[in-house]
Amino acid sequence: MKTFTISLFLLLLGAKTFAQTNVIAQQEPAISFSFGVSKPFIDNRAFDAWRETNYHINPGYLGGNFDLTGIARKSDFGIHISSASDFNVASIYYGRRLTHIQSKISSFLNLQVGGFWSNYTNIAPLDFKPTPDDKGQQLQLRNSNNYIALSSKNYINNLGFRVGSPRDRVLITSGFYVDLGFEPMASKWSYGYSKPDPNSSNSNVDGDFSSGDIFVGNNNVTSIPKLGRVFLDAGIFIAFGLRL
C-alpha cells in the first residue's frame, strides 16, 4: 500500500507537465472511472480499545476507493465504493456542480445513499462457546447498516491531460474527495456462519454471507462495543474520463 501511495503521488505531480483544459471542465457530458487511496475516520474508541486489549490488534489505516461517474454540465451521478481493513462502504450518489465550467477545480456536492459493513474473521465475542456444528465453519463477526452522506468530489483540472482522437476524447486527471456519513439506524454485531439455503437459487456454495444463504449464530451480540454512527472518509484518486 505504501508503494502504491507513493506511485500515485508521483503520477499526480507528473501530470501537471501535460496540463491542459480537460474533459471535466467542458460542457459535453462524460463518463469517468476513478480509483485511488483513502483513509476512513470513525469514532470507534471503545471497540478499538476492546479489540487491542483482548486480541492485540490495532485499527487499520489506508484503504482504496473506486468510482464510476456520469458527468453533465451541472450535475454528476454514479457509484462509489471505499474499502479498508476496518470497514467498507458502497453507495449510489447524485450531486450538483459547485464551480463554473472553466474553474481550475471542478467541484461537486453529492448526496450518497448506501451500505456500511464490517467483517472480521480474526476476532470473536469473549463469551462465545463453539458447538459441534461450528467446527470447520468460517466463523465471522459482522456489522452492517445503511447510511446517508454528503460528499465533496473535486477534480483538479490543472493536473490533467487529454489523449487520443478524435477531439482528444480521453482524459487522465486527478482529484480528491471527502465524505461525511451518518447511520440513521443503530447497528448490531452478529457472529456465526452462513450455509447454503437449499430453497434459494441465489445460494452461495462458498459459504460467504449472501442473500441466498442462511445465517447460523447470534444475530445480536451485546458483549462487544458498538461502532460509531458518524464517519468520515477522505481520499485522492486518478480519473480516466471519456467525452460522449
Number of C-alpha atoms within 10 A of each C-alpha: 10 8 8 11 15 11 11 18 15 11 15 21 12 13 17 17 12 12 15 15 18 25 28 30 19 16 14 12 17 21 22 22 18 20 20 21 22 23 19 23 13 15 13 17 14 13 16 16 16 15 18 12 11 12 12 11 14 12 14 12 12 16 21 20 23 20 20 19 21 18 27 17 16 15 17 21 20 19 18 20 17 24 22 18 15 17 18 19 22 20 20 19 20 18 21 17 20 16 15 13 16 14 15 15 20 20 24 23 21 22 20 24 20 19 17 21 16 18 18 15 11 10 15 20 15 9 8 12 7 11 7 6 8 14 9 7 12 14 21 20 20 20 19 18 17 19 21 21 21 18 22 19 22 22 24 20 24 19 25 28 21 21 12 9 8 7 9 14 16 21 23 22 28 28 22 18 18 20 21 17 24 18 18 12 10 12 18 17 21 23 23 19 21 23 20 21 16 11 9 12 10 13 20 18 12 10 17 17 17 14 13 19 22 18 20 15 16 14 15 11 19 12 11 16 17 17 20 17 17 17 18 17 20 20 21 25 25 24 22 19 24 19 19 11
